[in-house]
Amino acid sequence: MIFDLKLNDKTSKKLQIEDYIKKLINEGLLQSGEKLPSTREMGLMLKVSRNTIIKVYETLCDEGFISTTKGKGTFISGKKIRSNTGQHLKWGSIINDYTKKAENLDIIKHEMRSKKGMISFDSISPDKNLFDLEEFKRDFLNILSLEGNNILNYGYAKGYKPLIDCLKKYMSDKGIDFENKDILITNGFTEGFDIVLSSITEPGDKIICENPTHNTAIKLMKLHDLNITGIAMEEDGINAFELEKELKEGRPPKAAYLIPSYHNPTGIVMSSQKRLSVLKLLNNYKVPIIEDGFNEELRYSNSTITPIAALNGRGNSVIYIGSFSKILFPGMRIGWIAADKELISYLESIKRSRNIHTSFLDQAILYEYLMVGNFDKYVKKAKKYYKEKYELAIKYANLYIPYTKLSGEGGLHIFIEVKGVNSRKVMKECYKKGVIFTPGDIFFTNNSGEDTFRLSFSRVSKEEIERGFKIIGDTIKESLRRI
Ligand SMILES: Cc1ncc(COP(=O)(O)O)c(C=O)c1O
C-alpha cells in the first residue's frame, strides 16, 4: 500500500501527512490525475481523525498539489515534479559501437527528407491509395470471428500454420521444391535477412553481393561486421565473369546475397541463363545464396521468371527471402524465409529468442486476404496502375533527362546514370525547386555511383512524373553546361 506512513510524535501529524503526500508527488509515485482516497478512508488508513485529513487536503489544494471536484473526489493536479533524486546520464557516451554504427548508417536520419508539397521520387513504398481498405476490414473481421481468441494469444515462432501452408503453395507454384524445405515467417525481408546473417556469418566474414545493392542490406551486412565484396551489374544481372574471378582468386565468401528480380536500385531482372550460370558457379564453390525475392510479382510483361531457389530443385543451398512489402502492405511487416528444413529449425530459435514470433493477428489477416483471392485481384490492379506510371517514367526520362544509361524493367523505380554529373549536387538544386529523389551512391558498396540517380514513381501522380522529370532534366543540363 502506498499510504503506509508511520507518524511520530515529534511534529504535527498534519504537517507530516502533507510532507509525505508532497514527497510521493515529487517522486512521481502519485501522478497527475490520480485519485486520492476520500478523507474518511485516508483517516482510517493513517489512524488520524477525518478532520486532520480535511485540513491536509485543504492546504495541499491551496498550494496547488491537489484539486477537489465536487461529487467526484480529490485528484493530484498537474503541478511540476521537482525531484532532486533524478539522474542525468550522457547516453551518447554510454551507447556501444553497434548503436553508433546503426545511427551512422541510418539514412532516414541523415539524408534530405521530402517535405509536404514536394514531388517525391525518393520512396519505393507502394501507393497507399491502392490499398483496398474495405476488403481488408472484412478480412480482419472474418478471421477474428473464425479464430476467436486464439490469434490474440502467444503463437508459434515459426509462424501461423495456415499462412505457412498458403505460402508453401504460393512458392511451389513458382517452381520451388519443398521436399526437405520449410518456411519461417519474419517481420519482413529486413528481419529475415538479419536472422540469416546472424545464423551463418561471423564478424570479418566475406559476403558477395551485387554492386550496387539494396541499402538496408548494406546496412545490415555492415552491422554484422562483414567484408562486403560488390560485383558489378550488367544489363542482365550480376557480372558472372567478375563473380567467377572473385570466387577463383579471392578469399572464400560465406554467402552471396542476390536480388535477381527488379534489383534495387537498378531495376534489372537477371536473365534465366544468368540465373542458371550464377547458381552453378556458386554451387561449385559451395557458397550459399541468399535470394531476395523482392517484387517478383511486379512484372509488367506477361512472361514469368523462375526464382533461383526453384532452379536449385532439391538442392538446399538457396535461402529464399520473400516479402509482400512493395506490393501489399509494408506496414504489416510480414515476410518469410523458405529454406532447408534443418536451417529453418536453427533460424526459428533465433526468431524465438529475439521477438517470440511475428504478430499472429497480422499473419492471420494476411492469410485471409490471400485465401479469399484478394491478393490476385490486387496484384492485377497494382500491375496495371504501376505499369502506366512506369511507361510514363521511361517516356519522360527519354524526353527530358540527358542520361548516359537507364535501367529498370519493372517494379517501382528506374535508375539512371549521367556521366560526369554529381547527383548530390543536382539533388540540392532540385530540392530548392521542390523535387527530391535518391542519390544513387547510397546503394554502392565501394563509395562510387556519385553520377547515379534512383527515381521512384510509385507515389507520384502521372502529372508529377512529367513535371518532376523536367525539373531534374533541366537541372542536370545546367550542371553539364557548367562542366
Ligand atoms: C531489395 C529489397 N528487398 C526487400 C525489400 C522489402 O523489405 P521489407 O520486407 O523489410 O519491407 C525491399 C524494400 O525496399 C527492397 O528494396
The ligand as a Gaussian input file, in Angstrom:
#p B3LYP/6-31G(d) Opt

LIG

0 1
 C       15.727000      -5.236000     -52.390000
 C       14.638000      -5.200000     -51.372000
 N       14.274000      -6.321000     -50.752000
 C       13.269000      -6.360000     -49.869000
 C       12.589000      -5.216000     -49.527000
 C       11.444000      -5.297000     -48.559000
 O       11.867000      -5.183000     -47.231000
 P       10.804000      -5.352000     -46.062000
 O       10.035000      -6.592000     -46.337000
 O       11.622000      -5.467000     -44.814000
 O        9.927000      -4.148000     -46.062000
 C       12.952000      -4.003000     -50.109000
 C       12.286000      -2.766000     -49.758000
 O       12.624000      -1.697000     -50.157000
 C       13.989000      -3.998000     -51.073000
 O       14.359000      -2.868000     -51.683000

